[in-house]
């Protein structure tokens, strides 16, 4: 082999090795940038998760306070509703009497008419 041929082969080998080094450097730079971007995204997500967990904690504390408040209020409300039951029963009895005996002063809006043992409303709904 001549020296020109050996020089050409050496140049091609060096060029190939330089290309490999350049590709390695480029790849490592891309990976470094990607790693930095992934780290930034991970930190952002971690901050968002911590903020969300804190918000959920505040909501749970508020809900716990509201649930005890609502439990006490519903307890008092149930006593109030139970105390009104006799009044509702009496009103139901009065309405029943007014429908049975046709008392127009109890339910003035119905305008009941008693015909043939049937009580009919003026808009033709039958009971």
C-alpha positions in Angstrom: 0.0 0.0 0.0 1.1 3.4 -0.7 1.4 6.1 1.8 -1.4 8.1 0.0 -3.8 5.1 0.5 -2.8 4.7 4.1 -3.3 8.4 4.7 -6.7 8.2 3.1 -7.7 5.3 5.3 -6.4 7.0 8.4 -8.4 10.2 7.5 -11.6 8.1 7.0 -11.0 6.3 10.4 -10.3 9.6 12.1 -13.4 11.2 10.4 -15.5 8.2 11.5 -14.2 8.4 15.1 -14.8 12.2 15.2 -18.3 11.7 13.9 -18.9 9.1 16.7 -17.6 11.5 19.3 -19.7 14.4 17.9 -22.8 12.2 18.0 -22.0 11.1 21.5 -21.6 14.7 22.6 -24.8 15.7 20.8 -26.7 12.8 22.4 -25.5 13.6 25.9 -26.5 17.2 25.5 -30.0 16.3 24.3 -30.3 13.8 27.3 -29.1 16.5 29.7 -31.7 19.0 28.4 -34.4 16.3 28.5 -33.4 15.4 32.1 -33.5 19.1 33.1 -37.0 19.5 31.6 -38.2 16.3 33.2 -36.9 17.5 36.6 -38.6 20.8 36.2 -41.9 19.1 35.3 -41.6 16.7 38.2 -40.9 19.6 40.6 -43.9 21.5 39.2 -46.2 18.4 39.6 -44.9 17.9 43.2 -45.7 21.5 44.1 -49.2 21.1 42.5 -49.8 17.8 44.4 -48.7 19.4 47.7 -51.0 22.4 47.1 -53.9 20.0 46.2 -53.3 17.9 49.3 -53.2 21.1 51.5 -56.5 22.2 49.9 -58.1 18.8 50.5 -56.9 19.0 54.1 -58.5 22.4 54.5 -61.7 21.2 52.9 -61.8 18.1 55.2 -61.3 20.3 58.3 -64.1 22.6 57.1 -66.3 19.7 56.3 -65.7 18.1 59.7 -66.7 21.4 61.4 -69.8 21.7 59.1 -70.8 18.1 59.7 -70.9 18.5 63.5 -72.8 21.8 63.0 -75.3 20.2 60.6 -75.7 17.2 62.8 -76.7 19.4 65.7 -78.9 21.5 63.5 -80.6 18.5 62.0 -81.1 17.1 65.5 -82.9 20.3 66.5 -84.8 20.4 63.2 -86.0 16.8 63.6 -87.5 17.8 67.0 -89.2 20.8 65.5 -90.7 18.7 62.7 -91.8 16.0 65.1 -93.5 18.6 67.2 -95.4 19.8 64.2 -96.8 16.3 63.4 -100.0 16.8 65.5 -100.8 20.0 63.6 -100.3 18.3 60.3 -102.6 15.4 61.5 -105.3 17.9 62.6 -105.1 19.7 59.2 -105.4 16.4 57.4 -108.4 15.5 59.4 -110.0 18.9 58.6 -109.4 18.5 54.9 -110.8 15.0 55.1 -113.9 16.3 56.8 -114.3 19.1 54.3 -114.1 16.6 51.4 -116.5 14.2 53.1 -119.1 16.7 54.3 -118.5 19.4 51.6 -117.5 22.3 53.9 -116.5 25.0 51.5 -115.0 27.2 54.2 -112.1 24.7 54.7 -111.0 24.5 51.0 -112.6 27.5 49.3 -110.7 27.0 46.0 -112.2 23.6 45.1 -115.9 24.5 44.7 -116.9 21.0 45.5 -120.3 19.6 44.2 -121.8 16.5 45.7 -123.8 14.5 43.1 -124.9 10.9 43.2 -122.6 10.1 46.2 -119.6 11.2 44.3 -117.6 14.4 45.0 -116.5 16.0 41.8 -114.3 19.0 41.2 -115.4 21.6 38.7 -112.5 20.6 36.5 -113.9 17.0 36.2 -111.2 15.2 38.2 -112.9 12.4 40.2 -111.9 11.4 43.7 
